[in-house]
Amino acid sequence: SLTNKANRLAILEQIKKVNTDSKNSTLVIFDIPEDARHARGELRKFLKNAGFKQMQKSVWYLQKNIVDIVNGLITDLKIKSWVRVFLVEVVN
């Protein structure tokens, strides 16, 4: 919907304002079932547009601390039980 699209764009703008963090990254790992493929597609599109890098098909990271923002999106998409978000320390 238009409201969801506007919300996603606002979230993307919010993420752009967060400084890159040389010590921490947000890591998103998910296993979303086929019957929720629309939400899975929305999440992947969002992660890509937000600048996340794909490590594996369902493992993405961004060198910023945006755990709270991503958790809000996951709640909106109603996929919380299939997604884990971590703040990880970069050691190399």
C-alpha positions in Angstrom: 0.0 0.0 0.0 1.0 3.6 -0.4 1.2 4.1 3.4 3.6 1.1 3.7 5.7 2.4 0.8 5.9 5.8 2.4 6.9 4.3 5.7 9.6 2.2 4.0 11.0 5.2 2.3 11.1 7.1 5.6 12.9 4.2 7.2 15.5 4.1 4.4 16.1 7.9 4.8 16.5 7.3 8.6 19.1 4.6 7.9 21.1 6.8 5.6 21.5 9.3 8.4 23.1 6.7 10.7 26.9 6.8 10.6 28.9 3.8 9.4 30.3 1.9 12.4 33.8 0.5 12.0 33.4 -1.8 15.0 29.8 -3.0 14.8 27.4 -4.3 12.1 23.8 -5.3 12.0 23.4 -8.9 10.9 20.0 -10.2 9.7 19.4 -14.0 9.3 16.1 -15.4 8.2 14.3 -18.5 7.2 10.9 -17.4 6.0 8.5 -20.1 4.7 7.2 -20.2 1.2 3.7 -19.3 2.2 5.1 -16.0 3.4 7.1 -15.4 0.2 5.7 -11.9 -0.3 7.0 -10.7 3.1 10.3 -12.5 2.4 10.5 -10.5 -0.9 9.7 -7.3 0.9 12.4 -7.9 3.5 15.0 -8.7 0.8 14.1 -5.6 -1.2 14.3 -3.5 1.9 17.7 -4.9 2.9 19.1 -4.3 -0.5 17.8 -0.8 -0.7 19.1 0.0 2.8 22.6 -1.0 1.6 22.9 -4.4 3.3 25.4 -6.8 1.7 24.3 -10.4 1.1 26.6 -13.0 2.6 24.4 -15.9 1.8 20.8 -16.2 0.5 19.3 -15.4 3.8 22.2 -13.7 5.7 22.7 -10.0 5.2 24.8 -7.4 7.0 25.3 -3.6 7.2 28.2 -1.8 8.9 25.8 0.3 11.0 24.0 -0.2 14.3 20.4 -0.1 13.1 19.1 -3.1 15.1 16.1 -1.2 16.4 15.0 0.1 13.0 15.2 -3.4 11.5 13.3 -5.0 14.4 10.5 -2.4 13.8 10.3 -3.4 10.1 10.2 -7.1 11.0 7.4 -6.5 13.4 5.5 -4.5 10.7 5.9 -7.4 8.2 4.7 -9.9 10.9 7.8 -12.1 10.3 9.4 -11.8 13.7 9.3 -15.6 14.4 11.4 -16.3 11.3 14.0 -13.5 11.5 16.9 -12.9 13.9 18.7 -9.6 14.1 22.1 -9.3 15.8 24.5 -6.5 16.6 27.9 -8.1 15.9 31.4 -6.9 16.6 33.6 -6.8 13.6 37.0 -8.3 14.5 38.8 -8.4 11.1 
